[in-house]
Amino acid sequence: MNGRYAGKKGIIIRSNYENSKDKKFPHCLVVGLSKSVKRVTKKSLKRVEDRVRKIESSKADAASVTAQLNKLKRLGVFIKTYNMSHLLATRYKVEEDFGINNNIEKLDRLEADIKEKQTQLHKSQEAKDADKAATEGVRKEIGEKKDTYKNTLREVKSSIGTELFNRFQKGFIKTRDNTEENEKIAHSEFLFKKLKF
């Protein structure tokens, strides 16, 4: 990938080969890790445990403690649309979902609502006898929907980040008997390995 997340790994969720109204090039929706993860060692696990203990023993209120713990137990995630020519797709296919599809559907519904309200606003503005109060009401609704979209996007990123963190902490030990499970593990392990150029 080019730009801010150059060299970072991600999962292509949706690809669109046709040009759309706002994107006049073939593009993909990508969910990826914004920072490559450090290897899990006994030392790093002990450090995390110490930080968890320190947060739990602090005299802050329960809500801030849970927020701090949630922040500690998740990975940084980005959700972005990329031009296909800026991506280097590998042959790997991630079998695990990490709760991505449900969250992306939620975001799609909110986007569709916003677009619907914007078309409604354009139609009301084009009408000659447009009611100013009605257009202001629609504008306010669009603003509220955009705010909810931003908040939902933040929640989606944190929930996907938590799922990825849990998978990473579980480890990537392969078993002898189950080859299908071993393949799944290998694919998800590739996602967390740092790229070498």
N, C-alpha and C positions, 0 to 999 in steps of 0.2 A: 504494500500500500504506500501511496505517496502522502506527503503532508505530515501532520502532527503525529499520527500513529504509524509512521513509516517503519517497516520491519516488525510490526506487531502481528500476532496471530489472531485470527477470528474465525467465526463460523458464518458461512454465507447462508442466510435464511431464505431469501427470495431473490430471484434474478429476473430482470425484465430486458428483453432484447430489443423491444420496440421503443421508439422515442415517445415520451409523454409530454404533456403540456408544459410542465415546469422543468423537466430534464430532457434535453434534446440529444441524448446519447444513451447507449445501452448501459444499464446500471444495476447494482446489487445492493441489497440491504444486508449489512454486516454487523454482527455482535462479536466483540472481541475483548481481549484483556488489554487494558491501557498500560500495564507494566508487567514485564516478565517476572515470574514468581521465583523466589529463592528456594533452593533445595531444603527439604525438611530434614533436620538433623535432631539429635537428642538435645543439643544445646538450644536450638531455635524453639523446640517444643517447650523446654523449661522456661525460656524467656517469655513465651506467650502465657504460660501458666502463671508466672510471677506477675505479669501485667494484669491478668484477669483477677488474681488475688488482690492486687493493689487497688483496682477499680472497685471490687466488691467491698473492700474494707473502708473505702473512702466514705466520708460523712455526707455525701451528696444525696439528693432525693432519689427515689426508686426509678423515676422516669429517665433521669439523666444517666443513671448507672446502666440501665438497659440499653439506652441509646449508644453509650460508649462501648458497651460489650458487642452490640450489633455492628458497630463501625470497625471494631477490632477483628471480628469474625466474618469479613467479606473481602473480596478482591475488587479492584477498580475495573469497571466495565465501560465500554463505549458502544453506542448504537448509532450507526452512521450509514448514509447512502454513498456509494462510491461508483465512479466510472469504471466499467469493466477493464479498460485498458490500464488502469492503475493498480490492478490486483494480480497477484501471482497465485493461482489456484493450485493446490496440491491434489494428489490422488486420494487423500485421506477423507474418510466420511465418519463424522462423530455420531455414534449410535445413541448416546444419552441426550435427553432433551434439555435438562437443566431448567425446566419451567419456562423456556423461551417462547414457545409457540402460543401458549395461553396469554402471556404478557403482551406479545406483539399484536395479537387479536384485539386486546383491550385498547392499545394505542391506536390501532386502525379505526376502531369504532369512534374514538374521540376525534380523530382527524376527519372522518367522514362528517361528523356533526358540525365541526368548525367550517368545512367547505360548504355544507348546506346552508348554514347561517350567512356565510359570505355571499353566496349567490342570491340569497333572499335580500341582503342589504343592497347589492348592486341593482337588483330589479326595482326595489323601492326608490333608489336614488334616480334611476332612469325615468321613472314615472313623473309626469309634469306636476301633478297635484299630490306630491309626496308629503306625508304627514311627518313633520320634524320630530315630534315626540316618539312616533313609532320607530323611526330610523335610529334615534338615540337609544331606544330600548334594545334594538337589535345589536347596536354597537356594544352596549354594556354586556349583553349576553355573550357576544364573541370574545370580549375581554375576559369574562369569567371562565369561559370554556378553554381559552388559551392558558389561563392560570392553572386550571385543573389538569390540563394536558402536561404542563411543566412538572407539577407535583407528581402526577402518575408516572411520568418518565423517570423521575428521581426514584420513586418507589420500585419501579421495574428494574432499574439498574442495580439497586441495592439487593433486591430479592435474587436476581440472577447472580450477582456477585457472591451472595451467601451460599447459593447452590454450588457454585464453582469452588468456593473455599472448602465446603464440606467434602466435595469430591477429591480435592487436592489433599486434604488432611487424611482421608481414608487410605491413601497410598495406592501404589500400582503393582502390587505383588500378584504375579500370575500363578494359576494353579495348573497342575499337570493334566487333569482329567478334562476340564471344560474348555474346548478350543474356541467356542463362540464367545464365551465370557472373556477369554484372553484377548481376542480381537478387539472387543469393546474397550478393554483396559488399555491396549496399545494405542488405539485411536485417541482416547481422552488424554493419555500420557503425552502424545505428540503435541497436543494443544498447549500444554504447560511448559514444554521444553523451549529453551531460548534458541532463536534462530542464529545460525552461524554463517556469515558470508565470507 
